[in-house]
Amino acid sequence: MLRNVSLELPPGLTLLRGPNGSGKTTLLRAMAGLVPLARGRRHTPSSLLYVGHRPMLLRGLSPRANLAFFASFRGRTIDTNEVLRRWGLQDVAGLPVERLSAGQRKRASLARIDLETENVVLLDEPFADLDSDGVVLLRAALMSALARDQSVLLATHFHEELDRDAKQRFVLGDGELRAI
């Protein structure tokens, strides 16, 4: 259970760390409006991007169809081929998501960063399931988001190398958030 959490996200990278079960996912889901608040209030922009620990893709659709769906949901038209190529998914772009490896599903999910350039991006353990090439692709997408002045909240256990790029760093423990 989270208690007395107050968090402002300026443009740039904000890191959120904490042990398993500390509430990182709950906090991101609450910010995204995916879980109800028992009390208090949430003030977030009406349009944000939440990429959860699980890929959150429509499993019967291909990566191409998923990205096109999300873009159309946002009222955008995009070249899915370019985004899929950039994320190394051009060879599996037409396969159902359920036939992809965990890393390929994660890449398809993270490709949303490139096409849904919302002001606020919430990423829950985005490095999970990625191979070294996928990690490089994610870091490049993060740098692009930061160059666009997006506010990125990234929950992770590791990747201390991101500390140098972070404007804010927090740890969540025992339901409480504190700056580090």
N, CA and C atoms as an extended XYZ file, in Angstrom:
540
Properties=species:S:1:pos:R:3:atomname:S:1:resname:S:1:resid:I:1 pbc="F F F"
N         0.835       -1.163        0.000 N   MET     1
C         0.000        0.000        0.000 CA  MET     1
C         0.894        1.244        0.000 C   MET     1
N         0.571        2.175       -0.874 N   LEU     2
C         1.303        3.429       -0.940 CA  LEU     2
C         0.705        4.412        0.060 C   LEU     2
N         1.576        5.231        0.685 N   ARG     3
C         1.123        6.204        1.671 CA  ARG     3
C         1.767        7.558        1.391 C   ARG     3
N         0.952        8.579        1.349 N   ASN     4
C         1.433        9.957        1.248 CA  ASN     4
C         2.435       10.154        0.117 C   ASN     4
N         2.142        9.618       -1.035 N   VAL     5
C         3.038        9.751       -2.171 CA  VAL     5
C         2.695       11.014       -2.936 C   VAL     5
N         3.687       11.846       -3.122 N   SER     6
C         3.544       13.045       -3.937 CA  SER     6
C         4.727       13.075       -4.891 C   SER     6
N         4.432       13.189       -6.165 N   LEU     7
C         5.491       13.107       -7.162 CA  LEU     7
C         5.179       14.040       -8.321 C   LEU     7
N         6.080       14.943       -8.611 N   GLU     8
C         5.979       15.794       -9.786 CA  GLU     8
C         7.018       15.345      -10.785 C   GLU     8
N         6.615       15.313      -12.056 N   LEU     9
C         7.521       14.860      -13.108 CA  LEU     9
C         7.858       16.018      -14.034 C   LEU     9
N         9.021       16.624      -13.844 N   PRO    10
C         9.440       17.659      -14.790 CA  PRO    10
C         9.914       16.998      -16.083 C   PRO    10
N        10.075       17.753      -17.153 N   PRO    11
C        10.678       17.161      -18.354 CA  PRO    11
C        12.032       16.550      -18.000 C   PRO    11
N        12.307       15.397      -18.561 N   GLY    12
C        13.549       14.695      -18.279 CA  GLY    12
C        13.264       13.331      -17.675 C   GLY    12
N        14.319       12.687      -17.223 N   LEU    13
C        14.237       11.329      -16.696 CA  LEU    13
C        14.120       11.340      -15.179 C   LEU    13
N        13.133       10.626      -14.668 N   THR    14
C        12.976       10.382      -13.241 CA  THR    14
C        13.073        8.882      -13.041 C   THR    14
N        13.968        8.462      -12.161 N   LEU    15
C        14.153        7.040      -11.876 CA  LEU    15
C        13.442        6.671      -10.588 C   LEU    15
N        12.858        5.486      -10.591 N   LEU    16
C        12.171        4.953       -9.428 CA  LEU    16
C        12.737        3.570       -9.147 C   LEU    16
N        13.271        3.413       -7.961 N   ARG    17
C        13.833        2.116       -7.569 CA  ARG    17
C        13.158        1.645       -6.294 C   ARG    17
N        13.359        0.383       -6.008 N   GLY    18
C        12.811       -0.202       -4.794 CA  GLY    18
C        12.793       -1.706       -4.950 C   GLY    18
N        12.732       -2.419       -3.836 N   PRO    19
C        12.726       -3.882       -3.899 CA  PRO    19
C        11.421       -4.410       -4.478 C   PRO    19
N        11.419       -5.684       -4.841 N   ASN    20
C        10.189       -6.340       -5.293 CA  ASN    20
C         9.111       -6.160       -4.231 C   ASN    20
N         7.910       -5.853       -4.687 N   GLY    21
C         6.794       -5.709       -3.769 CA  GLY    21
C         6.723       -4.373       -3.064 C   GLY    21
N         7.594       -3.436       -3.425 N   SER    22
C         7.603       -2.140       -2.736 CA  SER    22
C         6.513       -1.195       -3.223 C   SER    22
N         5.918       -1.487       -4.382 N   GLY    23
C         4.842       -0.637       -4.873 CA  GLY    23
C         5.161        0.145       -6.131 C   GLY    23
N         6.291       -0.150       -6.773 N   LYS    24
C         6.666        0.595       -7.988 CA  LYS    24
C         5.601        0.451       -9.078 C   LYS    24
N         5.193       -0.774       -9.345 N   THR    25
C         4.182       -1.003      -10.371 CA  THR    25
C         2.856       -0.377       -9.968 C   THR    25
N         2.485       -0.500       -8.706 N   THR    26
C         1.246        0.109       -8.230 CA  THR    26
C         1.274        1.616       -8.433 C   THR    26
N         2.395        2.248       -8.127 N   LEU    27
C         2.512        3.697       -8.306 CA  LEU    27
C         2.353        4.077       -9.780 C   LEU    27
N         3.044        3.389      -10.671 N   LEU    28
C         2.923        3.707      -12.093 CA  LEU    28
C         1.508        3.461      -12.591 C   LEU    28
N         0.902        2.361      -12.188 N   ARG    29
C        -0.467        2.070      -12.615 CA  ARG    29
C        -1.455        3.094      -12.048 C   ARG    29
N        -1.223        3.535      -10.821 N   ALA    30
C        -2.080        4.580      -10.236 CA  ALA    30
C        -1.928        5.886      -11.014 C   ALA    30
N        -0.703        6.230      -11.357 N   MET    31
C        -0.478        7.451      -12.133 CA  MET    31
C        -1.140        7.361      -13.505 C   MET    31
N        -1.163        6.179      -14.075 N   ALA    32
C        -1.765        5.977      -15.397 CA  ALA    32
C        -3.288        5.897      -15.319 C   ALA    32
N        -3.836        5.886      -14.099 N   GLY    33
C        -5.281        5.800      -13.945 CA  GLY    33
C        -5.817        4.393      -14.077 C   GLY    33
N        -4.955        3.402      -13.922 N   LEU    34
C        -5.361        2.006      -14.082 CA  LEU    34
C        -5.779        1.334      -12.786 C   LEU    34
N        -5.514        1.984      -11.662 N   VAL    35
C        -5.984        1.474      -10.370 CA  VAL    35
C        -6.638        2.635       -9.617 C   VAL    35
N        -7.690        2.335       -8.878 N   PRO    36
C        -8.368        3.408       -8.138 CA  PRO    36
C        -7.558        3.830       -6.917 C   PRO    36
N        -7.757        5.063       -6.516 N   LEU    37
C        -7.116        5.568       -5.312 CA  LEU    37
C        -8.088        5.402       -4.143 C   LEU    37
N        -7.593        4.918       -3.004 N   ALA    38
C        -8.428        4.796       -1.814 CA  ALA    38
C        -8.722        6.180       -1.241 C   ALA    38
N        -7.762        7.079       -1.360 N   ARG    39
C        -7.940        8.472       -0.946 CA  ARG    39
C        -6.864        9.292       -1.636 C   ARG    39
N        -6.981       10.578       -1.515 N   GLY    40
C        -6.043       11.472       -2.175 CA  GLY    40
C        -6.510       11.791       -3.582 C   GLY    40
N        -5.623       12.357       -4.361 N   ARG    41
C        -5.990       12.706       -5.729 CA  ARG    41
C        -4.823       12.472       -6.663 C   ARG    41
N        -5.174       12.357       -7.908 N   ARG    42
C        -4.190       12.125       -8.959 CA  ARG    42
C        -4.373       13.253       -9.964 C   ARG    42
N        -3.291       13.881      -10.330 N   HIS    43
C        -3.349       14.895      -11.380 CA  HIS    43
C        -2.299       14.524      -12.423 C   HIS    43
N        -2.777       13.987      -13.520 N   THR    44
C        -1.877       13.621      -14.617 CA  THR    44
C        -2.488       14.154      -15.904 C   THR    44
N        -1.652       14.342      -16.919 N   PRO    45
C        -2.219       14.787      -18.190 CA  PRO    45
C        -3.180       13.723      -18.735 C   PRO    45
N        -4.141       14.185      -19.504 N   SER    46
C        -5.123       13.242      -20.037 CA  SER    46
C        -4.491       12.269      -21.015 C   SER    46
N        -3.366       12.647      -21.576 N   SER    47
C        -2.725       11.799      -22.567 CA  SER    47
C        -1.307       11.460      -22.112 C   SER    47
N        -1.132       10.232      -21.667 N   LEU    48
C         0.204        9.771      -21.286 CA  LEU    48
C         0.399        8.379      -21.847 C   LEU    48
N         1.630        7.939      -21.858 N   LEU    49
C         1.965        6.596      -22.339 CA  LEU    49
C         2.444        5.765      -21.163 C   LEU    49
N         1.780        4.641      -20.939 N   TYR    50
C         2.196        3.696      -19.915 CA  TYR    50
C         2.579        2.399      -20.606 C   TYR    50
N         3.824        1.979      -20.424 N   VAL    51
C         4.287        0.690      -20.935 CA  VAL    51
C         4.635       -0.143      -19.708 C   VAL    51
N         3.794       -1.121      -19.436 N   GLY    52
C         3.945       -1.926      -18.238 CA  GLY    52
C         5.012       -2.994      -18.352 C   GLY    52
N         5.203       -3.687      -17.258 N   HIS    53
C         6.172       -4.776      -17.202 CA  HIS    53
C         5.798       -5.861      -18.206 C   HIS    53
N         4.513       -6.120      -18.335 N   ARG    54
C         4.027       -7.040      -19.371 CA  ARG    54
C         3.820       -6.239      -20.646 C   ARG    54
N         3.939       -6.847      -21.797 N   PRO    55
C         3.897       -6.104      -23.062 CA  PRO    55
C         2.605       -5.344      -23.359 C   PRO    55
N         1.460       -5.784      -22.841 N   MET    56
C         0.205       -5.075      -23.065 CA  MET    56
C        -0.111       -4.907      -24.551 C   MET    56
N         0.107       -5.961      -25.313 N   LEU    57
C        -0.210       -5.980      -26.737 CA  LEU    57
C        -1.378       -6.931      -26.966 C   LEU    57
N        -2.093       -6.714      -28.050 N   LEU    58
C        -3.170       -7.621      -28.430 CA  LEU    58
C        -2.526       -8.849      -29.060 C   LEU    58
N        -2.576       -9.978      -28.363 N   ARG    59
C        -1.789      -11.159      -28.709 CA  ARG    59
C        -2.110      -11.760      -30.075 C   ARG    59
N        -3.339      -11.660      -30.535 N   GLY    60
C        -3.701      -12.231      -31.829 CA  GLY    60
C        -3.303      -11.359      -33.005 C   GLY    60
N        -2.915      -10.112      -32.723 N   LEU    61
C        -2.495       -9.200      -33.781 CA  LEU    61
C        -0.983       -9.221      -33.930 C   LEU    61
N        -0.521       -8.789      -35.066 N   SER    62
C         0.913       -8.686      -35.326 CA  SER    62
C         1.466       -7.409      -34.676 C   SER    62
N         2.790       -7.315      -34.546 N   PRO    63
C         3.371       -6.054      -34.078 CA  PRO    63
C         2.933       -4.875      -34.960 C   PRO    63
N         2.907       -5.082      -36.265 N   ARG    64
C         2.484       -4.011      -37.185 CA  ARG    64
C         1.053       -3.566      -36.871 C   ARG    64
N         0.147       -4.528      -36.714 N   ALA    65
C        -1.252       -4.205      -36.427 CA  ALA    65
C        -1.404       -3.564      -35.046 C   ALA    65
N        -0.636       -4.027      -34.063 N   ASN    66
C        -0.687       -3.424      -32.735 CA  ASN    66
C        -0.256       -1.965      -32.783 C   ASN    66
N         0.867       -1.684      -33.428 N   LEU    67
C         1.341       -0.302      -33.491 CA  LEU    67
C         0.370        0.587      -34.255 C   LEU    67
N        -0.190        0.067      -35.336 N   ALA    68
C        -1.179        0.835      -36.099 CA  ALA    68
C        -2.418        1.111      -35.241 C   ALA    68
N        -2.833        0.112      -34.452 N   PHE    69
C        -3.977        0.288      -33.552 CA  PHE    69
C        -3.708        1.396      -32.546 C   PHE    69
N        -2.543        1.346      -31.879 N   PHE    70
C        -2.233        2.358      -30.871 CA  PHE    70
C        -2.113        3.743      -31.495 C   PHE    70
N        -1.519        3.830      -32.673 N   ALA    71
C        -1.402        5.125      -33.349 CA  ALA    71
C        -2.785        5.661      -33.703 C   ALA    71
N        -3.657        4.804      -34.230 N   SER    72
C        -4.996        5.274      -34.607 CA  SER    72
C        -5.797        5.675      -33.367 C   SER    72
N        -5.577        4.983      -32.255 N   PHE    73
C        -6.217        5.346      -30.988 CA  PHE    73
C        -5.844        6.770      -30.603 C   PHE    73
N        -4.620        7.170      -30.911 N   ARG    74
C        -4.133        8.527      -30.609 CA  ARG    74
C        -4.475        9.509      -31.729 C   ARG    74
N        -5.132        9.015      -32.794 N   GLY    75
C        -5.493        9.893      -33.900 CA  GLY    75
C        -4.334       10.204      -34.830 C   GLY    75
N        -3.379        9.294      -34.884 N   ARG    76
C        -2.186        9.504      -35.707 CA  ARG    76
C        -2.086        8.439      -36.786 C   ARG    76
N        -1.441        8.819      -37.859 N   THR    77
C        -1.057        7.834      -38.864 CA  THR    77
C         0.459        7.775      -38.847 C   THR    77
N         0.996        6.594      -38.912 N   ILE    78
C         2.455        6.430      -38.808 CA  ILE    78
C         2.925        5.390      -39.806 C   ILE    78
N         4.216        5.438      -40.064 N   ASP    79
C         4.857        4.414      -40.881 CA  ASP    79
C         5.338        3.326      -39.928 C   ASP    79
N         4.517        2.307      -39.733 N   THR    80
C         4.887        1.246      -38.803 CA  THR    80
C         6.140        0.514      -39.264 C   THR    80
N         6.357        0.436      -40.573 N   ASN    81
C         7.540       -0.269      -41.077 CA  ASN    81
C         8.824        0.361      -40.571 C   ASN    81
N         8.879        1.685      -40.544 N   GLU    82
C        10.083        2.371      -40.070 CA  GLU    82
C        10.311        2.104      -38.586 C   GLU    82
N         9.257        2.201      -37.797 N   VAL    83
C         9.382        1.961      -36.356 CA  VAL    83
C         9.790        0.508      -36.093 C   VAL    83
N         9.164       -0.426      -36.788 N   LEU    84
C         9.494       -1.841      -36.605 CA  LEU    84
C        10.923       -2.144      -37.049 C   LEU    84
N        11.368       -1.521      -38.117 N   ARG    85
C        12.748       -1.700      -38.570 CA  ARG    85
C        13.719       -1.179      -37.507 C   ARG    85
N        13.420        0.008      -36.985 N   ARG    86
C        14.294        0.612      -35.972 CA  ARG    86
C        14.419       -0.293      -34.743 C   ARG    86
N        13.346       -1.013      -34.399 N   TRP    87
C        13.366       -1.895      -33.228 CA  TRP    87
C        13.760       -3.325      -33.577 C   TRP    87
N        14.204       -3.570      -34.821 N   GLY    88
C        14.678       -4.882      -35.225 CA  GLY    88
C        13.586       -5.921      -35.353 C   GLY    88
N        12.381       -5.480      -35.688 N   LEU    89
C        11.234       -6.397      -35.758 CA  LEU    89
C        10.690       -6.575      -37.174 C   LEU    89
N        11.409       -6.093      -38.168 N   GLN    90
C        10.893       -6.149      -39.535 CA  GLN    90
C        10.633       -7.584      -39.996 C   GLN    90
N        11.421       -8.541      -39.552 N   ASP    91
C        11.240       -9.938      -39.988 CA  ASP    91
C        10.054      -10.638      -39.331 C   ASP    91
N         9.555      -10.094      -38.224 N   VAL    92
C         8.426      -10.716      -37.520 CA  VAL    92
C         7.219       -9.783      -37.466 C   VAL    92
N         7.264       -8.703      -38.233 N   ALA    93
C         6.237       -7.658      -38.169 CA  ALA    93
C         4.835       -8.157      -38.453 C   ALA    93
N         4.697       -9.219      -39.258 N   GLY    94
C         3.383       -9.723      -39.626 CA  GLY    94
C         2.917      -10.925      -38.830 C   GLY    94
N         3.762      -11.438      -37.940 N   LEU    95
C         3.384      -12.608      -37.132 CA  LEU    95
C         2.516      -12.197      -35.950 C   LEU    95
N         1.622      -13.076      -35.514 N   PRO    96
C         0.863      -12.758      -34.301 CA  PRO    96
C         1.821      -12.601      -33.114 C   PRO    96
N         1.533      -11.654      -32.264 N   VAL    97
C         2.380      -11.386      -31.098 CA  VAL    97
C         2.576      -12.644      -30.263 C   VAL    97
N         1.556      -13.484      -30.184 N   GLU    98
C         1.661      -14.691      -29.369 CA  GLU    98
C         2.727      -15.659      -29.874 C   GLU    98
N         3.185      -15.493      -31.106 N   ARG    99
C         4.229      -16.367      -31.658 CA  ARG    99
C         5.632      -15.786      -31.493 C   ARG    99
N         5.752      -14.596      -30.933 N   LEU   100
C         7.057      -13.949      -30.764 CA  LEU   100
C         7.698      -14.363      -29.445 C   LEU   100
N         9.007      -14.209      -29.388 N   SER   101
C         9.718      -14.448      -28.130 CA  SER   101
C         9.373      -13.332      -27.142 C   SER   101
N         9.687      -13.541      -25.883 N   ALA   102
C         9.425      -12.515      -24.857 CA  ALA   102
C        10.163      -11.223      -25.194 C   ALA   102
N        11.396      -11.334      -25.674 N   GLY   103
C        12.167      -10.139      -26.032 CA  GLY   103
C        11.571       -9.399      -27.218 C   GLY   103
N        11.081      -10.143      -28.198 N   GLN   104
C        10.448       -9.502      -29.350 CA  GLN   104
C         9.143       -8.821      -28.944 C   GLN   104
N         8.389       -9.447      -28.072 N   ARG   105
C         7.158       -8.807      -27.576 CA  ARG   105
C         7.491       -7.527      -26.817 C   ARG   105
N         8.551       -7.584      -26.024 N   LYS   106
C         8.952       -6.398      -25.256 CA  LYS   106
C         9.364       -5.282      -26.210 C   LYS   106
N        10.129       -5.608      -27.244 N   ARG   107
C        10.529       -4.601      -28.230 CA  ARG   107
C         9.312       -3.980      -28.911 C   ARG   107
N         8.342       -4.815      -29.287 N   ALA   108
C         7.136       -4.302      -29.939 CA  ALA   108
C         6.379       -3.356      -29.006 C   ALA   108
N         6.337       -3.700      -27.739 N   SER   109
C         5.680       -2.843      -26.757 CA  SER   109
C         6.428       -1.527      -26.592 C   SER   109
N         7.747       -1.602      -26.487 N   LEU   110
C         8.561       -0.400      -26.295 CA  LEU   110
C         8.612        0.484      -27.542 C   LEU   110
N         8.341       -0.092      -28.701 N   ALA   111
C         8.315        0.710      -29.939 CA  ALA   111
C         7.268        1.811      -29.851 C   ALA   111
N         6.314        1.657      -28.958 N   ARG   112
C         5.302        2.695      -28.756 CA  ARG   112
C         5.931        4.011      -28.324 C   ARG   112
N         7.094        3.973      -27.679 N   ILE   113
C         7.787        5.200      -27.272 CA  ILE   113
C         8.056        6.072      -28.489 C   ILE   113
N         8.390        5.452      -29.613 N   ASP   114
C         8.719        6.190      -30.827 CA  ASP   114
C         7.501        6.757      -31.547 C   ASP   114
N         6.337        6.162      -31.334 N   LEU   115
C         5.182        6.650      -32.090 CA  LEU   115
C         4.155        7.368      -31.234 C   LEU   115
N         4.130        7.114      -29.943 N   GLU   116
C         3.191        7.803      -29.058 CA  GLU   116
C         3.982        8.789      -28.209 C   GLU   116
N         4.324        9.898      -28.792 N   THR   117
C         5.214       10.871      -28.150 CA  THR   117
C         4.436       11.777      -27.205 C   THR   117
N         3.828       11.159      -26.198 N   GLU   118
C         3.042       11.889      -25.204 CA  GLU   118
C         3.986       12.646      -24.269 C   GLU   118
N         3.453       13.656      -23.586 N   ASN   119
C         4.284       14.469      -22.698 CA  ASN   119
C         4.845       13.667      -21.531 C   ASN   119
N         4.080       12.688      -21.068 N   VAL   120
C         4.496       11.872      -19.927 CA  VAL   120
C         4.564       10.410      -20.367 C   VAL   120
N         5.698        9.768      -20.057 N   VAL   121
C         5.923        8.363      -20.384 CA  VAL   121
C         6.245        7.629      -19.081 C   VAL   121
N         5.479        6.585      -18.797 N   LEU   122
C         5.682        5.763      -17.607 CA  LEU   122
C         6.153        4.392      -18.062 C   LEU   122
N         7.341        3.995      -17.619 N   LEU   123
C         7.937        2.722      -18.041 CA  LEU   123
C         8.217        1.846      -16.825 C   LEU   123
N         7.607        0.668      -16.801 N   ASP   124
C         7.770       -0.262      -15.685 CA  ASP   124
C         8.710       -1.388      -16.095 C   ASP   124
N         9.891       -1.401      -15.518 N   GLU   125
C        10.912       -2.411      -15.808 CA  GLU   125
C        11.094       -2.627      -17.315 C   GLU   125
N        11.394       -1.564      -18.049 N   PRO   126
C        11.473       -1.700      -19.502 CA  PRO   126
C        12.629       -2.552      -20.002 C   PRO   126
N        13.642       -2.785      -19.187 N   PHE   127
C        14.797       -3.576      -19.622 CA  PHE   127
C        14.565       -5.082      -19.501 C   PHE   127
N        13.511       -5.478      -18.788 N   ALA   128
C        13.231       -6.908      -18.595 CA  ALA   128
C        12.996       -7.581      -19.943 C   ALA   128
N        13.543       -8.758      -20.118 N   ASP   129
C        13.393       -9.605      -21.308 CA  ASP   129
C        14.193       -9.127      -22.523 C   ASP   129
N        14.924       -8.032      -22.404 N   LEU   130
C        15.686       -7.532      -23.557 CA  LEU   130
C        17.087       -8.122      -23.589 C   LEU   130
N        17.548       -8.448      -24.790 N   ASP   131
C        18.946       -8.834      -24.975 CA  ASP   131
C        19.776       -7.552      -25.074 C   ASP   131
N        21.082       -7.689      -25.254 N   SER   132
C        21.953       -6.506      -25.265 CA  SER   132
C        21.600       -5.543      -26.395 C   SER   132
N        21.205       -6.060      -27.569 N   ASP   133
C        20.791       -5.172      -28.664 CA  ASP   133
C        19.513       -4.423      -28.302 C   ASP   133
N        18.595       -5.098      -27.647 N   GLY   134
C        17.357       -4.452      -27.216 CA  GLY   134
C        17.604       -3.363      -26.192 C   GLY   134
N        18.583       -3.590      -25.296 N   VAL   135
C        18.948       -2.576      -24.302 CA  VAL   135
C        19.473       -1.330      -25.006 C   VAL   135
N        20.306       -1.513      -26.018 N   VAL   136
C        20.833       -0.377      -26.784 CA  VAL   136
C        19.689        0.387      -27.457 C   VAL   136
N        18.741       -0.337      -28.033 N   LEU   137
C        17.595        0.298      -28.686 CA  LEU   137
C        16.755        1.086      -27.681 C   LEU   137
N        16.537        0.516      -26.507 N   LEU   138
C        15.760        1.204      -25.480 CA  LEU   138
C        16.476        2.467      -25.022 C   LEU   138
N        17.780        2.367      -24.805 N   ARG   139
C        18.524        3.568      -24.384 CA  ARG   139
C        18.427        4.666      -25.429 C   ARG   139
N        18.508        4.307      -26.702 N   ALA   140
C        18.379        5.302      -27.779 CA  ALA   140
C        16.980        5.925      -27.770 C   ALA   140
N        15.945        5.104      -27.552 N   ALA   141
C        14.574        5.628      -27.489 CA  ALA   141
C        14.409        6.564      -26.297 C   ALA   141
N        15.032        6.220      -25.173 N   LEU   142
C        14.982        7.100      -24.002 CA  LEU   142
C        15.648        8.440      -24.291 C   LEU   142
N        16.801        8.404      -24.926 N   MET   143
C        17.505        9.651      -25.251 CA  MET   143
C        16.682       10.508      -26.217 C   MET   143
N        15.999        9.871      -27.153 N   SER   144
C        15.117       10.608      -28.072 CA  SER   144
C        13.961       11.242      -27.314 C   SER   144
N        13.377       10.504      -26.387 N   ALA   145
C        12.268       11.044      -25.589 CA  ALA   145
C        12.744       12.239      -24.763 C   ALA   145
N        13.934       12.129      -24.199 N   LEU   146
C        14.473       13.236      -23.404 CA  LEU   146
C        14.778       14.445      -24.286 C   LEU   146
N        15.257       14.198      -25.500 N   ALA   147
C        15.525       15.287      -26.441 CA  ALA   147
C        14.230       15.993      -26.850 C   ALA   147
N        13.095       15.282      -26.803 N   ARG   148
C        11.785       15.880      -27.107 CA  ARG   148
C        11.184       16.555      -25.877 C   ARG   148
N        11.922       16.610      -24.772 N   ASP   149
C        11.462       17.206      -23.513 CA  ASP   149
C        10.272       16.485      -22.897 C   ASP   149
N        10.197       15.190      -23.106 N   GLN   150
C         9.154       14.409      -22.463 CA  GLN   150
C         9.553       14.147      -21.015 C   GLN   150
N         8.560       13.961      -20.170 N   SER   151
C         8.784       13.547      -18.785 CA  SER   151
C         8.715       12.025      -18.763 C   SER   151
N         9.811       11.378      -18.379 N   VAL   152
C         9.886        9.918      -18.378 CA  VAL   152
C        10.108        9.441      -16.947 C   VAL   152
N         9.173        8.628      -16.460 N   LEU   153
C         9.330        7.968      -15.166 CA  LEU   153
C         9.624        6.508      -15.445 C   LEU   153
N        10.789        6.047      -15.011 N   LEU   154
C        11.263        4.699      -15.312 CA  LEU   154
C        11.506        3.958      -14.008 C   LEU   154
N        10.769        2.870      -13.808 N   ALA   155
C        10.962        2.010      -12.638 CA  ALA   155
C        11.897        0.880      -13.030 C   ALA   155
N        12.964        0.708      -12.254 N   THR   156
C        13.935       -0.342      -12.542 CA  THR   156
C        14.677       -0.734      -11.271 C   THR   156
N        15.177       -1.971      -11.258 N   HIS   157
C        16.002       -2.431      -10.143 CA  HIS   157
C        17.466       -2.079      -10.361 C   HIS   157
N        17.879       -2.065      -11.607 N   PHE   158
C        19.294       -1.947      -11.922 CA  PHE   158
C        19.549       -0.713      -12.778 C   PHE   158
N        20.506       -0.811      -13.646 N   HIS   159
C        20.856        0.222      -14.617 CA  HIS   159
C        21.234        1.544      -13.950 C   HIS   159
N        22.201        1.460      -13.048 N   GLU   160
C        22.703        2.649      -12.368 CA  GLU   160
C        23.340        3.638      -13.338 C   GLU   160
N        23.704        3.164      -14.543 N   GLU   161
C        24.286        4.071      -15.533 CA  GLU   161
C        23.282        5.153      -15.955 C   GLU   161
N        21.996        4.921      -15.714 N   LEU   162
C        20.983        5.927      -16.035 CA  LEU   162
C        20.989        7.090      -15.047 C   LEU   162
N        21.630        6.892      -13.891 N   ASP   163
C        21.645        7.937      -12.864 CA  ASP   163
C        22.201        9.259      -13.399 C   ASP   163
N        23.196        9.183      -14.262 N   ARG   164
C        23.823       10.418      -14.761 CA  ARG   164
C        22.870       11.236      -15.634 C   ARG   164
N        21.881       10.580      -16.241 N   ASP   165
C        20.918       11.278      -17.085 CA  ASP   165
C        19.644       11.670      -16.338 C   ASP   165
N        19.506       11.211      -15.094 N   ALA   166
C        18.277       11.444      -14.341 CA  ALA   166
C        18.257       12.823      -13.702 C   ALA   166
N        17.121       13.480      -13.818 N   LYS   167
C        16.905       14.745      -13.120 CA  LYS   167
C        16.470       14.487      -11.690 C   LYS   167
N        15.765       13.364      -11.485 N   GLN   168
C        15.292       12.992      -10.152 CA  GLN   168
C        15.486       11.491       -9.976 C   GLN   168
N        15.745       11.104       -8.717 N   ARG   169
C        15.842        9.689       -8.377 CA  ARG   169
C        15.098        9.467       -7.073 C   ARG   169
N        14.289        8.409       -7.067 N   PHE   170
C        13.492        8.084       -5.886 CA  PHE   170
C        13.624        6.608       -5.576 C   PHE   170
N        13.404        6.293       -4.303 N   VAL   171
C        13.301        4.904       -3.884 CA  VAL   171
C        11.963        4.756       -3.175 C   VAL   171
N        11.321        3.633       -3.431 N   LEU   172
C        10.041        3.329       -2.822 CA  LEU   172
C        10.249        2.153       -1.894 C   LEU   172
N         9.887        2.325       -0.642 N   GLY   173
C        10.030        1.256        0.343 CA  GLY   173
C         9.017        1.440        1.443 C   GLY   173
N         8.433        0.351        1.886 N   ASP   174
C         7.413        0.384        2.931 CA  ASP   174
C         6.278        1.349        2.585 C   ASP   174
N         5.966        1.443        1.278 N   GLY   175
C         4.849        2.263        0.837 CA  GLY   175
C         5.131        3.746        0.770 C   GLY   175
N         6.367        4.144        1.065 N   GLU   176
C         6.715        5.563        1.073 CA  GLU   176
C         7.788        5.867        0.035 C   GLU   176
N         7.655        7.027       -0.546 N   LEU   177
C         8.566        7.479       -1.599 CA  LEU   177
C         9.529        8.491       -1.001 C   LEU   177
N        10.818        8.308       -1.274 N   ARG   178
C        11.788        9.309       -0.824 CA  ARG   178
C        12.828        9.547       -1.897 C   ARG   178
N        13.279       10.789       -1.982 N   ALA   179
C        14.298       11.173       -2.945 CA  ALA   179
C        15.646       10.597       -2.521 C   ALA   179
N        16.446       10.210       -3.522 N   ILE   180
C        17.808        9.751       -3.204 CA  ILE   180
C        18.794       10.582       -4.019 C   ILE   180
